[in-house]
Amino acid sequence: MAYKIAEDLCAACGTCIDECPVGAISAGDVYSIDPAMCTECGTCAGVCPVEAISLED
């Protein structure tokens, strides 16, 4: 499992990208998380101001 960003909620604010310790988050119109790099630490979800990040099912 890895964290994912809900495209319809992401504000592309940049808060999560600076917090990811392994650089798994990519910037764009909507940010994305590389599941192969994600270590499931949850740091990104904890700092997301719009709660757009959650664990994949």
Gaussian input, Z-matrix of N, CA and C with variables (Angstrom, degrees):
# hf/3-21g

backbone

0 1
 N
 C     1     B1
 C     2     B2     1     A1
 N     3     B3     2     A2     1     D1
 C     4     B4     3     A3     2     D2
 C     5     B5     4     A4     3     D3
 N     6     B6     5     A5     4     D4
 C     7     B7     6     A6     5     D5
 C     8     B8     7     A7     6     D6
 N     9     B9     8     A8     7     D7
 C    10    B10     9     A9     8     D8
 C    11    B11    10    A10     9     D9
 N    12    B12    11    A11    10    D10
 C    13    B13    12    A12    11    D11
 C    14    B14    13    A13    12    D12
 N    15    B15    14    A14    13    D13
 C    16    B16    15    A15    14    D14
 C    17    B17    16    A16    15    D15
 N    18    B18    17    A17    16    D16
 C    19    B19    18    A18    17    D17
 C    20    B20    19    A19    18    D18
 N    21    B21    20    A20    19    D19
 C    22    B22    21    A21    20    D20
 C    23    B23    22    A22    21    D21
 N    24    B24    23    A23    22    D22
 C    25    B25    24    A24    23    D23
 C    26    B26    25    A25    24    D24
 N    27    B27    26    A26    25    D25
 C    28    B28    27    A27    26    D26
 C    29    B29    28    A28    27    D27
 N    30    B30    29    A29    28    D28
 C    31    B31    30    A30    29    D29
 C    32    B32    31    A31    30    D30
 N    33    B33    32    A32    31    D31
 C    34    B34    33    A33    32    D32
 C    35    B35    34    A34    33    D33
 N    36    B36    35    A35    34    D34
 C    37    B37    36    A36    35    D35
 C    38    B38    37    A37    36    D36
 N    39    B39    38    A38    37    D37
 C    40    B40    39    A39    38    D38
 C    41    B41    40    A40    39    D39
 N    42    B42    41    A41    40    D40
 C    43    B43    42    A42    41    D41
 C    44    B44    43    A43    42    D42
 N    45    B45    44    A44    43    D43
 C    46    B46    45    A45    44    D44
 C    47    B47    46    A46    45    D45
 N    48    B48    47    A47    46    D46
 C    49    B49    48    A48    47    D47
 C    50    B50    49    A49    48    D48
 N    51    B51    50    A50    49    D49
 C    52    B52    51    A51    50    D50
 C    53    B53    52    A52    51    D51
 N    54    B54    53    A53    52    D52
 C    55    B55    54    A54    53    D53
 C    56    B56    55    A55    54    D54
 N    57    B57    56    A56    55    D55
 C    58    B58    57    A57    56    D56
 C    59    B59    58    A58    57    D57
 N    60    B60    59    A59    58    D58
 C    61    B61    60    A60    59    D59
 C    62    B62    61    A61    60    D60
 N    63    B63    62    A62    61    D61
 C    64    B64    63    A63    62    D62
 C    65    B65    64    A64    63    D63
 N    66    B66    65    A65    64    D64
 C    67    B67    66    A66    65    D65
 C    68    B68    67    A67    66    D66
 N    69    B69    68    A68    67    D67
 C    70    B70    69    A69    68    D68
 C    71    B71    70    A70    69    D69
 N    72    B72    71    A71    70    D70
 C    73    B73    72    A72    71    D71
 C    74    B74    73    A73    72    D72
 N    75    B75    74    A74    73    D73
 C    76    B76    75    A75    74    D74
 C    77    B77    76    A76    75    D75
 N    78    B78    77    A77    76    D76
 C    79    B79    78    A78    77    D77
 C    80    B80    79    A79    78    D78
 N    81    B81    80    A80    79    D79
 C    82    B82    81    A81    80    D80
 C    83    B83    82    A82    81    D81
 N    84    B84    83    A83    82    D82
 C    85    B85    84    A84    83    D83
 C    86    B86    85    A85    84    D84
 N    87    B87    86    A86    85    D85
 C    88    B88    87    A87    86    D86
 C    89    B89    88    A88    87    D87
 N    90    B90    89    A89    88    D88
 C    91    B91    90    A90    89    D89
 C    92    B92    91    A91    90    D90
 N    93    B93    92    A92    91    D91
 C    94    B94    93    A93    92    D92
 C    95    B95    94    A94    93    D93
 N    96    B96    95    A95    94    D94
 C    97    B97    96    A96    95    D95
 C    98    B98    97    A97    96    D96
 N    99    B99    98    A98    97    D97
 C   100   B100    99    A99    98    D98
 C   101   B101   100   A100    99    D99
 N   102   B102   101   A101   100   D100
 C   103   B103   102   A102   101   D101
 C   104   B104   103   A103   102   D102
 N   105   B105   104   A104   103   D103
 C   106   B106   105   A105   104   D104
 C   107   B107   106   A106   105   D105
 N   108   B108   107   A107   106   D106
 C   109   B109   108   A108   107   D107
 C   110   B110   109   A109   108   D108
 N   111   B111   110   A110   109   D109
 C   112   B112   111   A111   110   D110
 C   113   B113   112   A112   111   D111
 N   114   B114   113   A113   112   D112
 C   115   B115   114   A114   113   D113
 C   116   B116   115   A115   114   D114
 N   117   B117   116   A116   115   D115
 C   118   B118   117   A117   116   D116
 C   119   B119   118   A118   117   D117
 N   120   B120   119   A119   118   D118
 C   121   B121   120   A120   119   D119
 C   122   B122   121   A121   120   D120
 N   123   B123   122   A122   121   D121
 C   124   B124   123   A123   122   D122
 C   125   B125   124   A124   123   D123
 N   126   B126   125   A125   124   D124
 C   127   B127   126   A126   125   D125
 C   128   B128   127   A127   126   D126
 N   129   B129   128   A128   127   D127
 C   130   B130   129   A129   128   D128
 C   131   B131   130   A130   129   D129
 N   132   B132   131   A131   130   D130
 C   133   B133   132   A132   131   D131
 C   134   B134   133   A133   132   D132
 N   135   B135   134   A134   133   D133
 C   136   B136   135   A135   134   D134
 C   137   B137   136   A136   135   D135
 N   138   B138   137   A137   136   D136
 C   139   B139   138   A138   137   D137
 C   140   B140   139   A139   138   D138
 N   141   B141   140   A140   139   D139
 C   142   B142   141   A141   140   D140
 C   143   B143   142   A142   141   D141
 N   144   B144   143   A143   142   D142
 C   145   B145   144   A144   143   D143
 C   146   B146   145   A145   144   D144
 N   147   B147   146   A146   145   D145
 C   148   B148   147   A147   146   D146
 C   149   B149   148   A148   147   D147
 N   150   B150   149   A149   148   D148
 C   151   B151   150   A150   149   D149
 C   152   B152   151   A151   150   D150
 N   153   B153   152   A152   151   D151
 C   154   B154   153   A153   152   D152
 C   155   B155   154   A154   153   D153
 N   156   B156   155   A155   154   D154
 C   157   B157   156   A156   155   D155
 C   158   B158   157   A157   156   D156
 N   159   B159   158   A158   157   D157
 C   160   B160   159   A159   158   D158
 C   161   B161   160   A160   159   D159
 N   162   B162   161   A161   160   D160
 C   163   B163   162   A162   161   D161
 C   164   B164   163   A163   162   D162
 N   165   B165   164   A164   163   D163
 C   166   B166   165   A165   164   D164
 C   167   B167   166   A166   165   D165
 N   168   B168   167   A167   166   D166
 C   169   B169   168   A168   167   D167
 C   170   B170   169   A169   168   D168

   B1=1.4463
   B2=1.5246
   B3=1.2896
   B4=1.4617
   B5=1.5185
   B6=1.3089
   B7=1.4611
   B8=1.5196
   B9=1.3175
   B10=1.4567
   B11=1.5274
   B12=1.3229
   B13=1.4616
   B14=1.5203
   B15=1.3294
   B16=1.4597
   B17=1.5264
   B18=1.3291
   B19=1.4612
   B20=1.5169
   B21=1.3173
   B22=1.4591
   B23=1.5260
   B24=1.3286
   B25=1.4675
   B26=1.5263
   B27=1.3315
   B28=1.4642
   B29=1.5326
   B30=1.3269
   B31=1.4641
   B32=1.5279
   B33=1.3371
   B34=1.4639
   B35=1.5279
   B36=1.3296
   B37=1.4695
   B38=1.5238
   B39=1.3432
   B40=1.4512
   B41=1.5194
   B42=1.3102
   B43=1.4634
   B44=1.5255
   B45=1.3175
   B46=1.4615
   B47=1.5236
   B48=1.3078
   B49=1.4651
   B50=1.5329
   B51=1.3119
   B52=1.4655
   B53=1.5228
   B54=1.3173
   B55=1.4615
   B56=1.5239
   B57=1.3291
   B58=1.4663
   B59=1.5303
   B60=1.3425
   B61=1.4645
   B62=1.5250
   B63=1.3373
   B64=1.4601
   B65=1.5243
   B66=1.3167
   B67=1.4574
   B68=1.5147
   B69=1.3364
   B70=1.4626
   B71=1.5266
   B72=1.3204
   B73=1.4616
   B74=1.5262
   B75=1.3314
   B76=1.4622
   B77=1.5218
   B78=1.3318
   B79=1.4543
   B80=1.5197
   B81=1.3185
   B82=1.4559
   B83=1.5149
   B84=1.3243
   B85=1.4640
   B86=1.5224
   B87=1.3229
   B88=1.4550
   B89=1.5186
   B90=1.3164
   B91=1.4545
   B92=1.5238
   B93=1.3367
   B94=1.4555
   B95=1.5231
   B96=1.3209
   B97=1.4604
   B98=1.5228
   B99=1.3319
   B100=1.4570
   B101=1.5328
   B102=1.3405
   B103=1.4617
   B104=1.5268
   B105=1.3234
   B106=1.4606
   B107=1.5275
   B108=1.3202
   B109=1.4676
   B110=1.5256
   B111=1.3315
   B112=1.4640
   B113=1.5309
   B114=1.3309
   B115=1.4628
   B116=1.5230
   B117=1.3258
   B118=1.4650
   B119=1.5288
   B120=1.3204
   B121=1.4642
   B122=1.5268
   B123=1.3441
   B124=1.4544
   B125=1.5117
   B126=1.3114
   B127=1.4588
   B128=1.5235
   B129=1.3209
   B130=1.4636
   B131=1.5223
   B132=1.3213
   B133=1.4657
   B134=1.5225
   B135=1.3170
   B136=1.4535
   B137=1.5158
   B138=1.3242
   B139=1.4694
   B140=1.5259
   B141=1.3200
   B142=1.4669
   B143=1.5353
   B144=1.3401
   B145=1.4684
   B146=1.5317
   B147=1.3362
   B148=1.4660
   B149=1.5242
   B150=1.3311
   B151=1.4606
   B152=1.5321
   B153=1.3405
   B154=1.4566
   B155=1.5235
   B156=1.3334
   B157=1.4579
   B158=1.5234
   B159=1.3489
   B160=1.4507
   B161=1.5308
   B162=1.3287
   B163=1.4649
   B164=1.5232
   B165=1.3417
   B166=1.4700
   B167=1.5144
   B168=1.3049
   B169=1.4784
   B170=1.4950
   A1=110.12
   A2=115.68
   A3=121.83
   A4=107.87
   A5=115.54
   A6=119.39
   A7=109.39
   A8=116.62
   A9=121.67
   A10=108.24
   A11=115.37
   A12=121.44
   A13=108.23
   A14=116.83
   A15=121.54
   A16=108.40
   A17=115.92
   A18=120.74
   A19=112.65
   A20=117.65
   A21=120.54
   A22=113.06
   A23=117.27
   A24=121.19
   A25=113.59
   A26=117.43
   A27=122.15
   A28=111.50
   A29=115.27
   A30=121.40
   A31=111.72
   A32=117.36
   A33=123.12
   A34=111.33
   A35=115.58
   A36=120.80
   A37=113.29
   A38=117.30
   A39=120.82
   A40=115.66
   A41=117.60
   A42=120.48
   A43=111.67
   A44=117.25
   A45=121.10
   A46=113.20
   A47=117.57
   A48=120.73
   A49=111.68
   A50=116.84
   A51=120.43
   A52=112.50
   A53=117.42
   A54=121.47
   A55=114.39
   A56=117.94
   A57=120.37
   A58=110.46
   A59=117.07
   A60=119.88
   A61=114.56
   A62=117.98
   A63=120.37
   A64=113.16
   A65=117.92
   A66=121.72
   A67=114.21
   A68=117.47
   A69=121.75
   A70=113.46
   A71=118.12
   A72=121.65
   A73=110.06
   A74=115.01
   A75=121.52
   A76=109.84
   A77=115.97
   A78=121.92
   A79=110.37
   A80=114.79
   A81=122.04
   A82=108.00
   A83=116.84
   A84=119.46
   A85=109.08
   A86=114.91
   A87=123.55
   A88=105.12
   A89=117.75
   A90=120.77
   A91=110.07
   A92=116.59
   A93=121.14
   A94=109.81
   A95=115.33
   A96=122.29
   A97=108.30
   A98=116.65
   A99=122.30
   A100=107.61
   A101=118.17
   A102=120.10
   A103=113.86
   A104=117.54
   A105=120.72
   A106=111.83
   A107=117.05
   A108=121.30
   A109=112.93
   A110=117.29
   A111=122.37
   A112=111.11
   A113=116.19
   A114=121.37
   A115=111.91
   A116=117.02
   A117=123.59
   A118=112.73
   A119=117.09
   A120=119.73
   A121=112.26
   A122=116.94
   A123=120.98
   A124=115.98
   A125=117.33
   A126=120.37
   A127=111.34
   A128=117.01
   A129=121.11
   A130=111.55
   A131=116.25
   A132=120.50
   A133=111.16
   A134=116.47
   A135=120.99
   A136=114.50
   A137=117.16
   A138=119.70
   A139=113.69
   A140=118.43
   A141=121.16
   A142=110.39
   A143=116.75
   A144=120.35
   A145=114.25
   A146=117.11
   A147=119.77
   A148=112.20
   A149=116.98
   A150=123.87
   A151=112.49
   A152=115.82
   A153=121.83
   A154=112.94
   A155=118.10
   A156=121.22
   A157=109.67
   A158=115.56
   A159=120.83
   A160=109.06
   A161=115.96
   A162=120.49
   A163=109.39
   A164=116.02
   A165=120.97
   A166=108.22
   A167=115.08
   A168=119.86
   A169=110.89
   D1=155.67
   D2=177.48
   D3=-147.84
   D4=165.58
   D5=176.28
   D6=-78.95
   D7=152.65
   D8=177.27
   D9=-135.81
   D10=158.65
   D11=179.55
   D12=-110.52
   D13=125.80
   D14=177.80
   D15=-73.31
   D16=113.87
   D17=-175.64
   D18=-59.19
   D19=-34.57
   D20=-177.62
   D21=-74.95
   D22=-14.07
   D23=-179.96
   D24=-106.49
   D25=-25.88
   D26=-174.77
   D27=-61.04
   D28=128.31
   D29=178.64
   D30=-96.86
   D31=1.37
   D32=-178.75
   D33=50.42
   D34=43.60
   D35=-176.76
   D36=-81.32
   D37=-20.94
   D38=178.22
   D39=92.22
   D40=-3.52
   D41=-177.93
   D42=-60.73
   D43=-44.95
   D44=-175.52
   D45=-69.56
   D46=-36.92
   D47=-173.92
   D48=-62.94
   D49=-34.65
   D50=179.11
   D51=-75.47
   D52=-20.51
   D53=-177.06
   D54=-91.62
   D55=-19.83
   D56=-176.73
   D57=-68.40
   D58=118.77
   D59=-176.63
   D60=-73.23
   D61=-14.61
   D62=-177.75
   D63=-115.07
   D64=3.95
   D65=177.33
   D66=68.44
   D67=33.42
   D68=-176.64
   D69=-82.64
   D70=-7.60
   D71=-175.71
   D72=-101.91
   D73=131.60
   D74=179.29
   D75=-110.98
   D76=140.08
   D77=179.15
   D78=-83.03
   D79=156.36
   D80=177.29
   D81=175.92
   D82=-165.10
   D83=174.89
   D84=-56.97
   D85=-39.53
   D86=171.56
   D87=-129.83
   D88=138.69
   D89=-177.73
   D90=-78.27
   D91=156.58
   D92=178.58
   D93=-137.72
   D94=155.76
   D95=-179.71
   D96=-115.65
   D97=128.06
   D98=177.33
   D99=-77.47
   D100=111.31
   D101=-177.14
   D102=-63.02
   D103=-25.88
   D104=178.93
   D105=-72.14
   D106=-24.97
   D107=-179.56
   D108=-96.20
   D109=-24.67
   D110=-175.50
   D111=-62.86
   D112=129.77
   D113=179.55
   D114=-101.34
   D115=7.62
   D116=177.79
   D117=61.03
   D118=34.06
   D119=-179.04
   D120=-75.27
   D121=-25.55
   D122=177.52
   D123=83.77
   D124=1.16
   D125=-178.86
   D126=-59.59
   D127=-42.68
   D128=-178.68
   D129=-61.57
   D130=-44.31
   D131=179.87
   D132=-63.79
   D133=-35.59
   D134=-179.19
   D135=-68.44
   D136=-25.36
   D137=-177.76
   D138=-103.72
   D139=-8.13
   D140=-177.57
   D141=-67.32
   D142=117.71
   D143=-176.17
   D144=-71.40
   D145=-16.55
   D146=-179.28
   D147=-112.94
   D148=9.46
   D149=178.41
   D150=53.07
   D151=45.33
   D152=-178.37
   D153=-90.90
   D154=-2.31
   D155=-174.24
   D156=-114.08
   D157=131.20
   D158=179.46
   D159=-150.35
   D160=166.76
   D161=177.19
   D162=-72.15
   D163=140.71
   D164=175.53
   D165=-69.85
   D166=149.96
   D167=176.38
   D168=-88.35

